[in-house]
Amino acid sequence: MSNSLFHLAFPIHDIEATIRFYVDGLGCIVGRRSKQAVTLGLAGHQLVAHVVPEQSSKQKGIYPSHFGLVILSEQEWQALADRAKAKGLAFYQQPRVRFPGTRIEHRTFFLEDPSHNLLEFKHYTYESAIFGEADHGQVGDSEEM
């Protein structure tokens, strides 16, 4: 499926606030738009933000739900972190290094959009950790953050 794009639909509460966060903040492009939804382009992938009538409860910590990008270039990851800070986006977790000194070491930060959706952006020191390094047997943090 190398000729495929990833598609994700997620709930929002305010289209204009969503556009400010994703387009003005992260640099996404806007596709189709209605009163109930907006289509966004994030790194060539399709996000569809759907207005929901009720505010869902805000999850505690980064699990179970979040989405984002694995950025292959550390410089691009840093540039995005710098952009998010410059645009005043809400950091749920500041940039940091997880699992330092291991084969699954990676840089990560989490943003929180205006509807409380969490987005993670990360860069692996060793690209093999994206889908490999199974002998480490660890996925995520040992405790919820």
QUIZIGI-V668770 format. One record per helix or strand of 2 or more residues. SS is the DSSP state (hx for helix, st for strand). FROM is the first residue (numbers start at 1). TO is the last residue. If there is no record, write none. Layout:
# QUIZIGI-V668770
ss | from | to
SS | FROM | TO
SS | FROM | TO
This chain:
# QUIZIGI-V668770
ss | from | to
st | 7 | 12
hx | 15 | 25
st | 29 | 33
st | 37 | 42
st | 45 | 51
st | 67 | 70
hx | 74 | 86
st | 91 | 98
st | 106 | 112
st | 118 | 124
hx | 127 | 129
hx | 134 | 136
